[in-house]
């Protein structure tokens, strides 16, 4: 990071270090104290099997990333949702951003923040079973799986951090089993959820290298997104597949005489989707960092679960070669851009950030619903190597087509949720909104605008009204949070708001840590056993920070 710190004063260096680390200076101090302050009176081990007791394990309660929770596991009906009340709040000590959504297994809740601690809590009361200190901030949801062959360990809890490390800890005690760095690039990070399959952990790898072009001395760019398969028992790598097959090579020199490289980019920001019927996994990839953009960037890819071999790729957004300072409206240093003549004139930094959703239609066909920040939704046929079944452009439904200087046409952030007939997408644009599309043909079932927040004057992205976080659905209800900290529950019938709760305020917490809510972004809510859980304080990209986990239930 020497190139980035050159010429900065101490305050600026601190700010840079906190940005890269994903947490404030000194945030680790005192984290263990929360466990002592509100330790659970008893610590019964997890019972049975995760398949039997898991209520929400990782990014979605299923491997197809539908984010749909059936009634038996949700324990909550549409009629009961308007009666939801806050049951408890937990304060993450030292945190300035709550990035992850809770996992719920056998009454235990696993959650984390950018302060670097992962907690096992009681889902019912918020008391603490254990706290584990990771090397840096943890953004991924925790996944829990039975492990064999490890003495005195029955279940492992697995997660990744913002330095590219994956951890396996004892789910009952929080004791470290192993740690594995899956990518040596200094700006690599794991933001998407880890997926489980047949004793393997499938890890998506992303980076913030696209921010590095702000420094004229940085040798842009060498990172390539990847999926890494690890043995859940030992953490040993089984295979690793890059989204860009060609290794970066020297290309040209910048005006400052710095050697530049390419191709690069294709970060995987989302959770892989598992197709056990075909033995495949599906991912969305991010923009390229260098031009020309490889065809596997801004794309949907299918990978063989057993070998890691790429089976097919479908590019949704072509020519999206972007790094900070080189977009359509922000080319301050064109001499340092990867190749300004090949910059796309409309799209920039519109990753396929949402996890693909695999659903079965009424006639038995299966479709892979993919979406990204350009507002484009595609239904692909996985049996026909990603052949397009239907397309939907949210710009033709609710997003204005006009884009003014300095403003990106944001569509879909961290993804939607789908039941048997409909897929629901929150809108990342400034004013928010929610759209329901038919799984059968992509036609709009309904679309509702966002509710303009009281304070809509703050700049930045996401805006207060933006509904950037992933949707969650149960029978009859879709949950979606927004940048102003409002959590809403919508009717799946017509989009009517059934319930709302303002989280951007102070809270009294069960662990006596000062609690402050803020923006809701990134991950969505978890619904399990009659309770709804959400983090509040997605302090990224100018959004309001915070440090609380909130639990709601019926009176």
C-alpha positions as CSV (number, residue, x, y, z in Angstrom):
1,X,0.0,0.0,0.0
2,X,3.1,2.3,-0.1
3,X,2.0,3.8,-3.4
4,X,-1.4,4.8,-1.9
5,X,0.1,6.2,1.3
6,X,2.7,8.4,-0.5
7,X,2.2,12.0,0.4
8,X,-0.6,11.4,3.0
9,X,-0.6,12.8,6.5
10,X,-1.1,10.6,9.6
11,X,-4.9,11.2,9.7
12,X,-5.2,10.3,6.0
13,X,-3.0,7.2,6.5
14,X,-5.3,6.1,9.3
15,X,-8.4,6.6,7.1
16,X,-6.8,4.6,4.3
17,X,-5.8,1.8,6.7
18,X,-9.3,1.6,8.1
19,X,-10.8,1.5,4.5
20,X,-8.5,-1.4,3.5
21,X,-9.0,-3.3,6.8
22,X,-12.7,-2.7,6.7
23,X,-12.8,-1.7,10.4
24,X,-11.8,1.3,12.6
25,X,-8.4,1.4,14.4
26,X,-8.6,-0.3,17.8
27,X,-12.0,-1.9,17.0
28,X,-10.9,-5.3,18.2
29,X,-10.2,-4.1,21.7
30,X,-13.0,-5.1,24.0
31,X,-14.9,-7.4,21.7
32,X,-14.6,-10.3,24.0
33,X,-16.2,-8.3,26.8
34,X,-19.6,-8.5,25.2
35,X,-19.5,-12.3,25.7
36,X,-18.8,-11.8,29.4
37,X,-21.4,-9.1,29.8
38,X,-24.2,-11.3,28.4
39,X,-23.0,-14.9,28.4
40,X,-25.6,-17.6,28.1
41,X,-26.3,-19.4,31.3
42,X,-26.0,-22.8,29.6
43,X,-24.4,-23.9,26.4
44,X,-26.1,-27.0,25.0
45,X,-24.4,-28.4,21.9
46,X,-26.1,-28.3,18.5
47,X,-28.3,-31.3,18.2
48,X,-29.1,-33.7,15.4
49,X,-28.0,-32.7,11.9
50,X,-27.8,-29.4,10.2
51,X,-30.2,-30.6,7.6
52,X,-32.8,-31.3,10.3
53,X,-32.3,-28.2,12.5
54,X,-31.0,-25.5,10.2
55,X,-33.6,-22.8,9.7
56,X,-31.4,-20.4,7.7
57,X,-27.9,-21.5,6.9
58,X,-25.8,-19.0,5.0
59,X,-27.0,-16.6,2.3
60,X,-30.3,-18.5,1.6
61,X,-32.2,-21.3,3.4
62,X,-31.7,-23.4,0.2
63,X,-28.8,-24.0,-2.2
64,X,-30.6,-22.4,-5.1
65,X,-30.4,-18.9,-3.5
66,X,-34.1,-18.3,-3.7
67,X,-34.1,-16.5,-0.3
68,X,-37.6,-18.0,0.2
69,X,-38.4,-19.4,3.6
70,X,-41.3,-21.9,3.7
71,X,-43.9,-21.5,6.4
72,X,-42.8,-24.5,8.4
73,X,-39.3,-23.0,8.9
74,X,-40.4,-19.3,9.0
75,X,-43.0,-19.9,11.7
76,X,-44.6,-16.6,10.5
77,X,-47.6,-15.8,8.4
78,X,-48.5,-12.7,6.4
79,X,-51.4,-12.1,8.8
80,X,-48.9,-12.0,11.7
81,X,-46.3,-9.7,10.1
82,X,-48.1,-6.4,11.1
83,X,-47.8,-7.5,14.7
84,X,-44.0,-7.8,14.7
85,X,-42.3,-6.0,17.6
86,X,-38.6,-5.6,18.6
87,X,-37.7,-8.4,21.0
88,X,-34.0,-7.6,21.5
89,X,-31.0,-5.7,20.1
90,X,-27.4,-6.8,20.2
91,X,-24.6,-4.2,19.9
92,X,-21.4,-5.2,18.0
93,X,-18.6,-3.5,20.0
94,X,-16.1,-1.5,18.0
95,X,-18.2,-1.9,14.8
96,X,-19.0,0.9,12.4
97,X,-20.7,-1.3,9.8
98,X,-23.0,-4.4,10.0
99,X,-22.3,-6.4,6.8
100,X,-23.7,-9.8,7.3
101,X,-27.1,-11.5,7.9
102,X,-27.6,-14.0,10.6
103,X,-27.5,-17.8,10.3
104,X,-29.9,-19.7,12.5
105,X,-29.2,-23.4,13.3
106,X,-31.0,-25.2,16.2
107,X,-31.8,-22.1,18.1
108,X,-28.3,-20.6,17.7
109,X,-27.7,-17.4,15.7
110,X,-24.3,-16.7,14.1
111,X,-23.5,-13.1,13.1
112,X,-20.6,-10.7,12.6
113,X,-19.6,-7.1,11.8
114,X,-16.6,-5.2,10.4
115,X,-15.0,-5.2,13.9
116,X,-13.7,-8.7,13.1
117,X,-15.6,-10.7,15.6
118,X,-18.0,-13.6,14.8
119,X,-20.6,-14.4,17.5
120,X,-22.7,-17.3,18.3
121,X,-25.9,-16.0,20.1
122,X,-29.1,-17.4,21.3
123,X,-31.7,-16.7,18.6
124,X,-34.4,-16.3,21.3
125,X,-32.6,-13.9,23.7
126,X,-29.4,-12.6,22.2
127,X,-27.2,-14.0,24.9
128,X,-23.7,-15.0,23.8
129,X,-22.4,-18.6,23.5
130,X,-19.0,-17.5,22.1
131,X,-17.1,-14.8,20.2
132,X,-14.2,-15.5,17.8
133,X,-11.7,-12.9,16.7
134,X,-10.9,-13.0,13.0
135,X,-7.9,-11.3,11.4
136,X,-10.1,-8.6,10.0
137,X,-13.7,-7.7,9.3
138,X,-16.1,-10.5,8.4
139,X,-18.7,-9.8,5.8
140,X,-19.8,-13.3,4.7
141,X,-22.8,-15.1,6.3
142,X,-21.7,-18.1,8.5
143,X,-22.4,-21.6,7.2
144,X,-22.7,-24.6,9.5
145,X,-22.0,-28.2,8.5
146,X,-21.4,-31.5,10.2
147,X,-17.8,-32.5,10.2
148,X,-16.3,-36.0,10.7
149,X,-12.9,-37.2,11.7
150,X,-12.1,-34.2,13.9
151,X,-11.8,-35.3,17.6
152,X,-14.5,-33.8,19.8
153,X,-16.0,-31.7,17.0
154,X,-19.4,-32.4,15.5
155,X,-20.2,-29.2,13.6
156,X,-18.1,-26.6,11.9
157,X,-18.9,-23.0,11.4
158,X,-17.3,-21.4,8.3
159,X,-16.8,-17.8,7.1
160,X,-14.4,-15.6,5.2
161,X,-12.9,-12.2,6.0
162,X,-11.8,-9.1,4.1
163,X,-8.2,-10.3,3.6
164,X,-9.1,-13.4,1.7
165,X,-9.0,-15.8,4.6
166,X,-11.5,-18.6,5.2
167,X,-12.0,-20.0,8.8
168,X,-13.4,-23.2,10.2
169,X,-14.3,-23.1,13.9
170,X,-16.1,-25.5,16.2
171,X,-19.8,-24.4,15.9
172,X,-20.4,-25.3,19.6
173,X,-17.4,-23.6,21.1
174,X,-15.9,-21.2,18.6
175,X,-12.5,-22.9,18.8
176,X,-10.4,-22.5,15.6
177,X,-10.1,-25.7,13.6
178,X,-8.2,-24.2,10.6
179,X,-7.6,-21.0,8.6
180,X,-6.8,-20.8,4.9
181,X,-5.8,-17.9,2.7
182,X,-7.4,-18.6,-0.7
183,X,-6.0,-15.7,-2.6
184,X,-2.6,-14.0,-2.2
185,X,-3.5,-10.8,-4.0
186,X,-3.1,-8.0,-1.4
187,X,-6.5,-6.5,-2.2
188,X,-8.5,-9.7,-2.3
189,X,-11.5,-10.1,-0.1
190,X,-14.4,-12.5,0.5
191,X,-17.8,-10.7,0.4
192,X,-20.2,-13.3,-1.1
193,X,-21.4,-16.1,1.0
194,X,-19.7,-19.5,1.1
195,X,-21.7,-22.4,-0.2
196,X,-21.8,-26.0,1.0
197,X,-21.7,-29.0,-1.2
198,X,-20.7,-32.6,-0.4
199,X,-18.2,-31.8,2.3
200,X,-16.8,-28.9,0.3
201,X,-16.8,-25.2,0.9
202,X,-17.2,-23.2,-2.3
203,X,-15.7,-19.7,-1.8
204,X,-16.2,-16.7,-4.0
205,X,-13.3,-14.3,-4.2
206,X,-13.5,-10.5,-5.0
207,X,-11.3,-7.5,-4.5
208,X,-11.1,-3.7,-4.3
209,X,-8.3,-3.4,-6.8
210,X,-10.7,-1.4,-9.1
211,X,-10.2,1.5,-6.6
212,X,-6.4,1.5,-7.1
213,X,-6.4,3.6,-10.3
214,X,-6.7,6.7,-8.1
215,X,-3.0,6.3,-7.6
216,X,-0.9,7.1,-10.6
217,X,1.9,5.0,-9.2
218,X,-0.2,1.8,-8.9
219,X,0.5,-1.0,-11.5
220,X,-3.1,-1.6,-12.5
221,X,-4.3,-4.3,-12.7
222,X,-3.5,-8.0,-11.7
223,X,-6.5,-9.4,-9.7
224,X,-8.7,-12.0,-11.2
225,X,-11.9,-13.2,-9.5
226,X,-12.2,-16.9,-8.7
227,X,-14.1,-19.7,-7.0
228,X,-12.1,-21.9,-4.6
229,X,-13.2,-25.3,-3.4
230,X,-11.9,-26.3,0.0
231,X,-12.3,-29.5,2.1
232,X,-14.5,-28.5,5.0
233,X,-12.7,-30.9,7.4
234,X,-9.1,-29.6,6.8
235,X,-9.4,-26.4,4.7
236,X,-7.2,-27.9,2.0
237,X,-7.8,-26.6,-1.5
238,X,-9.4,-29.1,-3.9
239,X,-9.6,-26.8,-6.9
240,X,-9.5,-23.1,-7.9
241,X,-11.1,-21.6,-11.0
242,X,-10.4,-18.1,-12.2
243,X,-13.1,-16.1,-13.9
244,X,-10.5,-14.9,-16.4
245,X,-8.4,-17.8,-17.7
246,X,-5.5,-15.7,-19.0
247,X,-2.9,-14.6,-16.5
248,X,-2.2,-10.8,-16.4
249,X,0.7,-9.7,-18.6
250,X,2.5,-6.3,-19.1
251,X,0.5,-4.2,-21.5
252,X,1.7,-0.5,-21.7
253,X,3.1,2.2,-19.5
254,X,1.2,5.1,-18.2
255,X,2.1,8.7,-18.7
256,X,3.9,8.5,-15.4
257,X,6.0,5.6,-16.7
258,X,4.3,3.0,-14.5
259,X,3.9,-0.5,-16.0
260,X,0.3,-1.5,-16.5
261,X,-1.1,-5.1,-16.7
262,X,-4.1,-7.0,-17.9
263,X,-6.5,-8.7,-18.2
264,X,-7.9,-8.2,-14.8
265,X,-11.3,-8.0,-12.9
266,X,-14.2,-10.4,-12.9
267,X,-14.6,-10.3,-9.1
268,X,-17.2,-12.7,-7.6
269,X,-19.2,-10.6,-5.2
270,X,-22.1,-13.1,-4.8
271,X,-22.9,-16.5,-3.3
272,X,-22.6,-19.4,-5.7
273,X,-25.8,-21.2,-6.6
274,X,-25.8,-25.0,-6.5
275,X,-27.5,-27.2,-9.0
276,X,-27.0,-30.8,-7.6
277,X,-29.2,-32.2,-10.4
278,X,-26.6,-31.2,-13.0
279,X,-23.6,-31.1,-10.7
280,X,-22.9,-27.5,-11.4
281,X,-22.6,-24.1,-9.7
282,X,-23.5,-20.7,-11.1
283,X,-22.0,-17.3,-10.3
284,X,-22.3,-13.7,-11.5
285,X,-19.0,-11.9,-12.3
286,X,-18.1,-8.2,-11.9
287,X,-16.7,-5.7,-14.3
288,X,-13.3,-5.8,-15.9
289,X,-10.5,-3.6,-14.6
290,X,-8.7,-3.5,-17.9
291,X,-9.8,-3.2,-21.5
292,X,-10.8,-4.9,-23.7
293,X,-13.1,-6.5,-21.1
294,X,-12.9,-10.3,-21.2
295,X,-16.2,-12.1,-22.2
296,X,-16.3,-13.7,-18.8
297,X,-16.7,-10.3,-17.0
298,X,-20.2,-8.9,-16.5
299,X,-21.3,-12.4,-17.0
300,X,-23.0,-15.5,-15.6
301,X,-20.8,-18.6,-15.5
302,X,-21.4,-22.3,-14.9
303,X,-18.7,-24.4,-13.3
304,X,-18.5,-28.2,-12.7
305,X,-18.8,-28.9,-9.0
306,X,-16.5,-31.8,-9.0
307,X,-13.6,-30.5,-11.1
308,X,-13.9,-26.7,-11.3
309,X,-14.0,-26.8,-15.0
310,X,-15.9,-23.9,-16.7
311,X,-18.9,-25.3,-18.6
312,X,-20.3,-22.2,-20.1
313,X,-20.5,-18.4,-19.8
314,X,-23.1,-15.9,-20.8
315,X,-22.1,-12.2,-20.9
316,X,-24.8,-9.8,-19.9
317,X,-22.9,-6.5,-19.9
318,X,-20.1,-6.2,-22.5
319,X,-17.2,-3.7,-22.5
320,X,-17.6,-2.8,-18.8
321,X,-13.9,-2.0,-18.2
322,X,-13.9,0.3,-15.3
323,X,-11.7,1.5,-12.4
324,X,-12.0,4.6,-10.3
325,X,-11.1,7.7,-12.3
326,X,-11.9,5.9,-15.6
327,X,-15.7,5.8,-15.8
328,X,-17.8,7.7,-18.3
329,X,-18.2,10.7,-16.0
330,X,-15.1,10.5,-13.8
331,X,-12.1,10.3,-16.1
332,X,-9.8,12.6,-14.2
333,X,-6.6,10.7,-15.2
334,X,-7.2,9.3,-18.7
335,X,-3.5,8.7,-19.2
336,X,-3.7,6.1,-16.4
337,X,-6.9,4.4,-17.5
338,X,-6.6,0.7,-18.6
339,X,-7.5,1.9,-22.2
340,X,-9.7,4.9,-22.4
341,X,-10.5,4.4,-26.1
342,X,-12.3,1.1,-25.3
343,X,-14.3,2.4,-22.3
344,X,-17.9,1.6,-22.7
345,X,-20.0,4.8,-23.3
346,X,-22.9,3.8,-21.1
347,X,-22.3,1.1,-18.6
348,X,-19.6,1.4,-15.9
349,X,-19.1,-0.6,-12.7
350,X,-22.4,-2.5,-13.1
351,X,-21.4,-5.9,-11.7
352,X,-23.5,-9.0,-11.8
353,X,-23.5,-8.7,-8.0
354,X,-26.7,-10.6,-7.3
355,X,-26.6,-14.3,-6.6
356,X,-28.3,-16.3,-9.4
357,X,-31.6,-17.8,-8.4
358,X,-32.5,-21.3,-9.7
359,X,-36.2,-22.1,-9.8
360,X,-38.5,-24.7,-11.4
361,X,-41.4,-23.5,-13.6
362,X,-44.9,-25.1,-13.6
363,X,-44.1,-27.1,-16.7
364,X,-41.0,-28.7,-15.1
365,X,-38.4,-26.5,-16.9
366,X,-35.8,-24.8,-14.7
367,X,-34.6,-21.3,-15.1
368,X,-31.6,-19.4,-13.7
369,X,-32.7,-15.9,-12.8
370,X,-29.7,-13.5,-13.0
371,X,-29.6,-9.8,-12.3
372,X,-27.1,-7.0,-11.9
373,X,-26.5,-3.3,-11.3
374,X,-27.5,-2.3,-14.8
375,X,-31.1,-3.3,-14.0
376,X,-31.1,-6.2,-16.5
377,X,-32.8,-9.4,-15.5
378,X,-32.2,-12.6,-17.5
379,X,-33.8,-16.0,-17.2
380,X,-31.3,-18.6,-18.5
381,X,-31.8,-22.3,-19.3
382,X,-29.0,-24.2,-17.4
383,X,-29.7,-27.3,-19.5
384,X,-29.0,-25.4,-22.7
385,X,-25.7,-23.8,-21.6
386,X,-27.3,-20.5,-20.5
387,X,-29.6,-20.0,-23.5
388,X,-31.9,-17.0,-22.8
389,X,-35.5,-17.9,-21.9
390,X,-36.6,-14.3,-21.3
391,X,-35.2,-10.8,-20.6
392,X,-36.5,-7.9,-18.5
393,X,-35.1,-4.4,-18.4
394,X,-36.2,-2.7,-15.2
395,X,-35.5,0.6,-17.0
396,X,-38.6,-0.1,-19.1
397,X,-40.6,-0.7,-16.0
398,X,-39.7,1.8,-13.3
399,X,-36.1,3.1,-13.8
400,X,-35.8,6.4,-15.8
401,X,-33.6,5.9,-18.8
402,X,-32.0,9.3,-18.6
403,X,-28.7,9.3,-16.8
404,X,-27.1,12.6,-15.8
405,X,-23.5,13.4,-15.3
406,X,-22.1,11.9,-12.1
407,X,-25.1,9.6,-11.6
408,X,-25.0,5.9,-12.4
409,X,-28.1,4.0,-13.5
410,X,-28.2,1.6,-10.6
411,X,-30.7,-1.3,-10.9
412,X,-30.2,-4.3,-8.6
413,X,-27.8,-4.5,-5.8
414,X,-27.4,-7.6,-3.7
415,X,-30.3,-9.5,-5.3
416,X,-33.9,-10.6,-5.2
417,X,-36.0,-13.4,-3.8
418,X,-38.3,-15.8,-5.5
419,X,-41.3,-18.0,-4.5
420,X,-42.8,-20.6,-6.9
421,X,-44.3,-18.1,-9.3
422,X,-42.7,-14.7,-8.9
423,X,-39.2,-13.1,-8.4
424,X,-39.0,-9.9,-6.4
425,X,-36.2,-7.3,-6.9
426,X,-35.6,-4.2,-4.7
427,X,-34.2,-1.3,-6.6
428,X,-30.8,0.3,-5.9
429,X,-31.7,3.6,-7.5
430,X,-31.9,6.8,-5.4
431,X,-35.6,6.6,-4.7
432,X,-35.8,2.8,-4.2
433,X,-38.8,0.7,-5.1
434,X,-39.7,-3.0,-5.5
435,X,-40.6,-4.9,-8.7
436,X,-42.3,-8.3,-9.0
437,X,-41.7,-10.3,-12.2
438,X,-43.3,-13.5,-13.4
439,X,-40.9,-16.4,-13.4
440,X,-42.7,-17.8,-16.4
441,X,-42.1,-14.9,-18.8
442,X,-40.5,-12.0,-17.0
443,X,-43.5,-9.7,-17.3
444,X,-44.1,-7.2,-14.5
445,X,-46.7,-8.5,-12.0
446,X,-46.5,-5.2,-10.1
447,X,-44.1,-2.5,-9.3
448,X,-44.2,0.0,-6.5
449,X,-42.1,3.1,-6.0
450,X,-39.9,3.8,-3.0
451,X,-41.1,5.9,-0.1
452,X,-39.1,9.1,-0.2
453,X,-37.2,9.4,3.1
454,X,-37.5,12.5,5.2
455,X,-33.9,13.3,4.7
456,X,-33.2,13.0,0.9
457,X,-30.6,15.7,0.7
458,X,-27.5,13.7,1.5
459,X,-25.4,12.8,-1.6
460,X,-23.4,9.7,-2.2
461,X,-24.4,6.2,-3.1
462,X,-26.5,4.5,-1.9
463,X,-29.0,7.3,-1.4
464,X,-31.2,7.2,1.6
465,X,-34.1,5.7,-0.4
466,X,-32.1,3.1,-2.2
467,X,-33.1,-0.5,-1.5
468,X,-29.7,-2.0,-2.0
469,X,-30.0,-5.0,0.3
470,X,-31.2,-8.4,-0.8
471,X,-34.8,-9.2,-0.6
472,X,-36.2,-12.1,1.6
473,X,-39.6,-13.7,1.0
474,X,-42.0,-15.9,3.0
475,X,-45.5,-17.0,2.0
476,X,-47.3,-13.7,1.1
477,X,-44.6,-11.3,2.2
478,X,-41.4,-9.7,0.9
479,X,-38.9,-8.0,3.3
480,X,-36.7,-5.2,2.0
481,X,-34.5,-2.6,3.8
482,X,-33.4,0.8,2.6
483,X,-30.5,3.3,2.9
484,X,-32.4,5.4,5.4
485,X,-32.6,2.4,7.8
486,X,-36.3,1.5,7.2
487,X,-37.2,-2.1,7.1
488,X,-40.4,-2.9,5.2
489,X,-42.6,-5.9,4.6
490,X,-44.6,-5.9,1.4
491,X,-47.5,-8.0,0.3
492,X,-46.6,-10.4,-2.5
493,X,-50.0,-9.8,-4.0
494,X,-49.8,-6.1,-4.9
495,X,-46.7,-4.6,-3.2
496,X,-48.7,-2.9,-0.4
497,X,-46.6,-2.1,2.7
498,X,-47.8,-4.3,5.5
499,X,-45.3,-3.3,8.2
500,X,-42.3,-0.9,8.6
501,X,-39.8,-0.3,11.3
502,X,-37.3,2.6,11.5
503,X,-33.9,1.3,12.6
504,X,-31.7,4.4,12.2
505,X,-31.8,5.3,15.9
506,X,-30.3,4.4,19.2
507,X,-31.0,1.1,20.9
508,X,-30.6,-0.4,24.4
509,X,-28.8,-3.7,23.8
510,X,-28.9,-7.0,25.7
511,X,-25.0,-6.9,25.9
512,X,-24.9,-3.3,27.2
513,X,-22.9,-2.1,24.2
514,X,-24.2,1.4,23.0
515,X,-26.3,0.6,20.0
516,X,-26.9,2.7,17.0
517,X,-28.8,1.8,13.9
518,X,-28.1,3.2,10.4
519,X,-28.5,2.2,6.8
520,X,-29.7,-1.2,5.7
521,X,-27.7,-2.5,2.8
522,X,-25.9,-5.6,1.5
523,X,-27.4,-8.7,3.0
524,X,-31.1,-9.1,3.6
525,X,-33.2,-10.2,6.6
526,X,-33.3,-13.7,8.0
527,X,-36.6,-15.3,9.0
528,X,-36.7,-18.4,11.2
529,X,-38.9,-19.9,13.9
530,X,-41.3,-17.0,14.1
531,X,-38.6,-14.3,14.3
532,X,-37.2,-11.8,11.8
533,X,-33.5,-10.7,12.1
534,X,-31.7,-7.8,10.5
535,X,-28.5,-5.9,10.8
536,X,-28.6,-2.1,10.8
537,X,-25.7,0.1,10.0
538,X,-24.4,-0.7,6.5
539,X,-21.8,2.1,6.7
540,X,-20.4,1.8,3.1
541,X,-20.2,4.3,0.2
542,X,-21.5,7.2,2.3
543,X,-24.3,5.3,4.0
544,X,-25.1,5.8,7.6
545,X,-23.0,3.6,9.9
546,X,-24.3,1.5,12.8
547,X,-23.6,-1.5,15.0
548,X,-26.8,-3.3,15.9
549,X,-28.4,-6.7,15.2
550,X,-32.2,-6.5,15.7
551,X,-34.6,-9.4,16.5
552,X,-38.3,-9.1,15.9
553,X,-41.1,-11.4,17.0
554,X,-44.9,-11.5,17.5
555,X,-46.3,-10.1,20.7
